[in-house]
Amino acid sequence: MKTRFILAITSIVLLLSGCFLPQPDDIKKVEGIQPVWTTQLATTCLTYNKGLIGLPLYNDKVLFNSTNFSRLNSVDKNIYEEDNRINALDINTGEVHWTFPAEYSKENPMYFDSKPYCNNNYLVVKMSDWGTKYEGGDILLCFDMTTGTEKWKRVIPKNMSYNTNNNLLGLGKTFYFTQETETEALICKGDIETGNWEILSTIKAENSEDIASLTTSVPVMSSIDGKDFLIVGGYEEKSIISDEETQHKCYLYFANRNNGNINKVFVEHYDSNMIVGNLNLYGDKLYFTSGRHAFCYDLEQNQIQWHFFSNEAYDYMAPLLIVSHDVVFLYGNNRYIGLDAQTGHKLYQGNTECAKADVFDGRVYLIGRMEQLHVLDIKTGRELHRITCPEDPKTGNGFHIGCKPQVHGDKLFVFSYTSAYCYTLSDLK
């Protein structure tokens, strides 16, 4: 009798528990197409990248960044240690051909978080002095993409390494980068083959007691009236703080690439002391943002052609931009907006929480803050596809919000917290 009672109770428990087991329809599914290859690059920490993805492919290799650990030094808490690598993956199979550096060195730390510049088989990248043990400041590092070996390294003086931007750009064997002193902003140029570099331009505030600083993530290059310029955004800040007046003035700085002479254009404040944000060159127009405003600057006429203002709350600010197919695509934490590039007229807007985006062949590839990949039509803003990271159902982690999707030919490259992924675009059709 006792045995029969126990069996009856057990049967009821099993029957009821079955009601709470995950049913096939409840299991989180991967949405969208599947990758043609996946390569795990990190196990104990995240894989992140702001620039080392989507480089011009070299010998059918694509470069991804990886991080195996990030931590404070156990003895000196002011020193930050990170095992950061660059991995060259076969574009067709995902096989790792080389990793730089080959092994972690506590005495020779690496920190890759910026956009590099490539020319032929050489890649040069700038690393912040934050966390390093070098006597000086920021570091320029060049390596050979054929072998994954270091070619040269240059340490920039500490007094020129204040709050600098680490992104590079260039033309031929000449690359450009920006530095800052305590009061001035510097535009520098270097030779990718030799590592020699020099200051091209020095930007000073009109008031010698004030501070000049740069704010755009990547400068742009343009030719105006037969002269070659490097264009950056920045501001001049009052050294004496006052609550009664604006603390800084925003400018576009035009640096002559031949002689270093600086011309500057004042950008009037419209939006609560916001800075000049990202620049994007499209034809003979320069597009940029400042807070909730977007601007179109005519380089030939040397004047603002139009400016757009979004009167929504700051939570819906869209300060990032890309321009293609006569559309200015603005995006931010809770919003994306499409503008007519010629008139500034708003074409559409959407509510996706945006992290990183780029455009290829009329499609915006956007990583949302829900860690999914969205593919949008840039002309209409309509979502064409949505792709879930394959590891999401298992780990809860999606595509990394620091990932900027990149396309080469028929291949789309993205990454998660641990792995690199390659998709075939023809699968989206």
SULLIN-V486918 format. One record per pair of residues at least 12 apart in sequence whose C-alpha atoms are under 6 Angstrom apart, sorted by sequence separation. I is the first residue (numbers start at 1). GAP is how many residues later the second one is. D is the distance in whole Angstrom. If there is no record, write none. Layout:
I/GAP/D, I/GAP/D
This chain:
52/12/6, 70/12/4, 87/12/5, 127/12/5, 141/12/5, 176/12/6, 188/12/5, 219/12/5, 236/12/5, 252/12/6, 277/12/5, 285/12/6, 295/12/4, 318/12/5, 327/12/6, 337/12/4, 355/12/6, 364/12/5, 374/12/5, 411/12/6, 69/13/6, 86/13/6, 126/13/6, 140/13/6, 176/13/4, 187/13/6, 219/13/5, 236/13/5, 252/13/5, 276/13/6, 277/13/6, 285/13/5, 294/13/5, 318/13/4, 327/13/5, 328/13/5, 336/13/5, 355/13/5, 363/13/6, 373/13/6, 411/13/5, 69/14/5, 86/14/5, 126/14/5, 140/14/5, 175/14/6, 187/14/5, 235/14/5, 251/14/5, 276/14/5, 285/14/6, 294/14/5, 318/14/4, 327/14/5, 336/14/5, 354/14/4, 355/14/6, 363/14/5, 364/14/6, 373/14/5, 410/14/6, 411/14/6, 68/15/5, 85/15/5, 125/15/6, 139/15/6, 164/15/5, 175/15/5, 186/15/6, 235/15/4, 251/15/5, 275/15/5, 284/15/6, 293/15/5, 317/15/6, 326/15/5, 335/15/6, 353/15/5, 354/15/6, 363/15/6, 372/15/6, 410/15/5, 49/16/6, 67/16/6, 85/16/6, 111/16/6, 125/16/5, 139/16/5, 164/16/6, 174/16/6, 186/16/5, 234/16/6, 235/16/6, 251/16/5, 274/16/6, 293/16/5, 335/16/5, 353/16/5, 362/16/6, 372/16/5, 399/16/6, 400/16/5, 67/17/5, 124/17/6, 139/17/6, 174/17/5, 185/17/6, 216/17/5, 234/17/5, 250/17/5, 274/17/5, 292/17/6, 334/17/6, 335/17/6, 399/17/4, 400/17/6, 66/18/6, 124/18/4, 138/18/5, 161/18/6, 162/18/5, 173/18/6, 185/18/5, 215/18/6, 233/18/6, 292/18/5, 316/18/5, 334/18/6, 398/18/6, 47/19/4, 66/19/5, 123/19/5, 136/19/6, 137/19/5, 160/19/6, 161/19/6, 162/19/6, 173/19/5, 184/19/6, 214/19/6, 215/19/5, 233/19/5, 316/19/6, 334/19/4, 47/20/5, 65/20/6, 123/20/6, 137/20/5, 160/20/5, 184/20/5, 214/20/4, 232/20/6, 333/20/5, 46/21/6, 65/21/5, 83/21/6, 122/21/6, 136/21/5, 137/21/4, 160/21/5, 213/21/6, 232/21/5, 333/21/5, 45/22/6, 64/22/6, 122/22/5, 136/22/5, 159/22/6, 213/22/6, 231/22/6, 332/22/5, 45/23/5, 64/23/5, 121/23/6, 122/23/6, 138/23/6, 212/23/6, 231/23/5, 44/24/6, 45/24/5, 63/24/6, 121/24/5, 137/24/5, 212/24/4, 230/24/6, 63/25/5, 211/25/5, 229/25/6, 230/25/5, 292/25/5, 42/26/6, 62/26/6, 84/26/6, 211/26/5, 229/26/5, 61/27/6, 62/27/5, 84/27/6, 185/27/6, 210/27/6, 229/27/5, 371/27/5, 61/28/5, 183/28/4, 184/28/5, 185/28/5, 210/28/5, 228/28/6, 229/28/5, 371/28/5, 61/29/5, 62/29/6, 183/29/6, 210/29/5, 228/29/6, 61/30/5, 289/30/6, 60/31/6, 205/31/6, 308/36/6, 126/40/5, 233/43/6, 355/46/5, 357/47/6, 100/48/6, 356/48/5, 80/51/4, 117/51/6, 167/51/6, 79/52/5, 114/52/6, 115/52/5, 116/52/5, 117/52/6, 114/53/5, 115/53/6, 39/55/6, 201/59/5, 200/60/5, 216/61/5, 216/62/5, 50/63/6, 51/63/5, 49/64/6, 50/64/5, 51/64/4, 54/352/5, 32/354/6, 32/355/4, 31/356/5, 31/357/5, 30/358/5, 30/360/6, 28/365/5, 47/370/5, 46/371/4, 47/371/5, 46/372/5, 42/376/5, 41/377/6, 40/378/6, 41/378/5, 40/379/4, 39/380/5, 39/381/5, 38/382/6, 38/383/5, 37/385/6, 36/386/6, 35/387/5, 36/387/5, 35/388/5
